[in-house]
Amino acid sequence: MSTQKHAFQAEVAQVLHLVTHSLYSNPEIFLRELVSNAADACDKLRFEALNNPALYEDAPDLRVRISFDADAKTLTIEDNGIGMSQEEAIANLGTIAKSGTREFTSRLTGDQKADAQLIGQFGVGFYSAFIVADKVIVETRRAGLPASEGVRWISQGTGDFEVEPIEHAERGTRITLHLQGDAAEQFLNGWKLKSIINKYSDHISLPVQMEKEEWKDGEKEGEPGRMVKTGEWETINQASALWTRPKKDITDEQYIAFYQHLSHDFAPPLAWSHNKVEGSTEYTQLLYIPSKAPHDLWNRDKKAGIKLYVKRVFIMDEAEALLPSYLRFVFGVLDSADLPLNVSRELLQESRDVRAIRDGNTRRVLGMLEAMAQAASAKPTDADVTDVTDKSDASKTEGAQANAIPEEEKYARFYAEFGAVLKEGLGEDFANRDRIAKLLRYASTASDTVSVSLADYKARMKEGQKAIYYITADNLAAAKSSPQLELFRKKGIEVLFMTDRVDEWAMGFLHEFDGTPLQSIAKGAVDLGDLQDEEERKAAEEAAAQFKPVLEKLKQVLKDEAEDVRVTTRLVDSPACLVVKDGQLSNQMARLLRQAGQPVPEMKPVLEVNPAHPLVTKLQDQADTQFEELAHILFDQAVLAEGGLPRDPAAYVRRVNNVLTGNAAA
Ligand SMILES: Nc1ncnc2c1ncn2[C@@H]1O[C@H](COP(=O)(O)OP(=O)(O)OP(=O)(O)O)[C@@H](O)[C@H]1O
């Protein structure tokens, strides 16, 4: 079979164009990407060889080798990992399978500066070779295939690539980069290459080797000395997996580089925790909390960020059984000493060891969050109770000094990025519900920033106040102008604003905090208990009695829209508002569900009217037709006030216009 030409998939061509045409601010990352791919290829071989040791052929020692030829201007990265068959080379190096990278290309704008920043966020793996090279040659053979089934892949990084069969005795992949201009000067230098590997790839668990060089003096008088290669290979990284090293031997920079390798995030993490856990099940955990939400956080298929190793052998990426889904933003590594090497995803779901690990990971992440939350608040909270269930090293918010975000601002940053995900835990993780509840923060009538904890709220509750009051709304502005708030404002009672979509669902699982019930002010009748004085109560009762005939009439006119009509004391400036019965979906939630195409049971809200409002008092002496018009306006306005739409908007407009033009009876 001879050479075949293939066109790159359109997205690849786009990425390549960007890589080669935009000034890449950080060209050296190509080496990190290629070494990381080489190490992954070795991990894959080790994993496949668990069931098929013959794949090791006669070279069981896995390593990555980097060499260069300054005269030919080439740099070579070679691994003896899994390698690729011809089909694999064409598919893996000519198309983009990863949804992340595909999303990346769909977001390209054509503006080089913006696109170059984007590329930084996503990373483009193998294609980063073309940042520095104008020609890339990949020679590879898949483990287990005969030497005659090697393949050579060549591309100039433009529209196409060539593939031809070759003899390739050694298993694995050799990538040769032909460096161009500046890049040749910059990178064809042993010292420079070593320093880059130390910076980015030191944590790689296999040896990364380079040819040993020695200083040789000039042979003749006046001839300059130079470095010459000795023909021996030396290992230039530590070659032990980072998480297996003692904490004291790992620098913040190394922790951060490892995080960036796991996450492809360019920013440092907010915090990490590294522990050896001993007890009924033994494992090492290294968990990171990112400082920024990934683009697919809300994607239901978002993969878990935990890599599973068993006794240092890589088993799988995205091991979702190791953390509950509400902590899906965490990246890290879990290395178990007890799980079998052939553990499958199915087995993971059922294993008791895995359950213990998952609980341990959950506690650890919550502990990190508590430490951050504590650093953010001047006064100590219960959050600093140390976790004694894990026998492990202490875990503070490690890595604090390495991040530009000040310690006391970290929790707010975390919460802005991931707070809504954390709330899912209220419904998902009953065992830790109290710990999660302590981590919640809200804006409120007393604070525009999302910073009020339930404990803060409780601490400043009014004398006689029996509940923690909150309101759910689509956004802060809607929450703040909600009619239901009026009485609370007047009495100076704090109300929490819950404006995340998940809030109402999540609050369905949190009925009390530290012995105090949580009460939505848009549900059920308000009972301010001791906060309402006797006079107000009397006035309300009198109003109810006096309004009875009006209420009866309103009920009759609005029987299709409202479940009930009653007078309320909760309103001050507004004529009316809608409430739902305790335990019912709020109107806002029902709207959200309907928008999402979910079936929502037909339910009618209760209309509450303010007997002190002129529009309501006016009802008392209206003739029937006007009464009906006003009643509908009153109801529709209450719907509008909470962000909904009247059932028949055109009829609403007609009615209001009639009133405005003094033509109400028409
Ligand atoms: N040295 C190698 N040995 C074997 N296969 C490789 C090697 N380098 C790349 N590949 C294959 O090419 C694919 C594409 O590589 P690329 O670096 O673009 O993406 P990735 O490694 O899947 O993603 P990422 O770099 O974001 O982790 C890899 O998934 C792998 O299958």
The ligand as an SDF file (V2000), in Angstrom:
LIG
                    3D

 31 33  0  0  0  0  0  0  0  0999 V2000
    1.8020    9.4530   21.7570 N   0  0  0  0  0  0  0  0  0  0  0  0
    0.6200    8.9420   21.4370 C   0  0  0  0  0  0  0  0  0  0  0  0
    0.4200    7.6050   21.4340 N   0  0  0  0  0  0  0  0  0  0  0  0
   -0.7840    7.0650   21.1170 C   0  0  0  0  0  0  0  0  0  0  0  0
   -1.8510    7.7970   20.7750 N   0  0  0  0  0  0  0  0  0  0  0  0
   -1.7250    9.1300   20.7520 C   0  0  0  0  0  0  0  0  0  0  0  0
   -0.4880    9.7880   21.0730 C   0  0  0  0  0  0  0  0  0  0  0  0
   -0.6770   11.1210   20.9370 N   0  0  0  0  0  0  0  0  0  0  0  0
   -1.9640   11.2910   20.5740 C   0  0  0  0  0  0  0  0  0  0  0  0
   -2.5890   10.1130   20.4560 N   0  0  0  0  0  0  0  0  0  0  0  0
   -3.9950    9.8760   20.0830 C   0  0  0  0  0  0  0  0  0  0  0  0
   -4.4870   11.0260   19.4680 O   0  0  0  0  0  0  0  0  0  0  0  0
   -5.6510   11.5130   20.1540 C   0  0  0  0  0  0  0  0  0  0  0  0
   -5.7330   13.0110   20.0510 C   0  0  0  0  0  0  0  0  0  0  0  0
   -4.7330   13.6210   20.8350 O   0  0  0  0  0  0  0  0  0  0  0  0
   -4.9700   15.0600   21.4100 P   0  0  0  0  0  0  0  0  0  0  0  0
   -3.7990   15.4280   22.2350 O   0  0  0  0  0  0  0  0  0  0  0  0
   -5.3090   15.9750   20.3020 O   0  0  0  0  0  0  0  0  0  0  0  0
   -6.2430   14.9160   22.2920 O   0  0  0  0  0  0  0  0  0  0  0  0
   -6.4290   14.1100   23.6700 P   0  0  0  0  0  0  0  0  0  0  0  0
   -5.1370   13.6240   24.1880 O   0  0  0  0  0  0  0  0  0  0  0  0
   -7.5090   13.1220   23.4380 O   0  0  0  0  0  0  0  0  0  0  0  0
   -6.9840   15.2550   24.5520 O   0  0  0  0  0  0  0  0  0  0  0  0
   -6.2240   16.1220   25.5910 P   0  0  0  0  0  0  0  0  0  0  0  0
   -4.8710   16.4310   25.0470 O   0  0  0  0  0  0  0  0  0  0  0  0
   -7.0800   17.3310   25.7030 O   0  0  0  0  0  0  0  0  0  0  0  0
   -6.1900   15.2560   26.7980 O   0  0  0  0  0  0  0  0  0  0  0  0
   -5.4930   10.9820   21.5530 C   0  0  0  0  0  0  0  0  0  0  0  0
   -6.7470   10.8580   22.1990 O   0  0  0  0  0  0  0  0  0  0  0  0
   -4.8430    9.6300   21.3010 C   0  0  0  0  0  0  0  0  0  0  0  0
   -5.8390    8.6650   20.9700 O   0  0  0  0  0  0  0  0  0  0  0  0
  1  2  1  0
  2  3  1  0
  2  7  2  0
  3  4  2  0
  4  5  1  0
  5  6  2  0
  6  7  1  0
  6 10  1  0
  7  8  1  0
  8  9  2  0
  9 10  1  0
 10 11  1  0
 11 12  1  0
 11 30  1  0
 12 13  1  0
 13 14  1  0
 13 28  1  0
 14 15  1  0
 15 16  1  0
 16 17  2  0
 16 18  1  0
 16 19  1  0
 19 20  1  0
 20 21  2  0
 20 22  1  0
 20 23  1  0
 23 24  1  0
 24 25  2  0
 24 26  1  0
 24 27  1  0
 28 29  1  0
 28 30  1  0
 30 31  1  0
M  END
$$$$
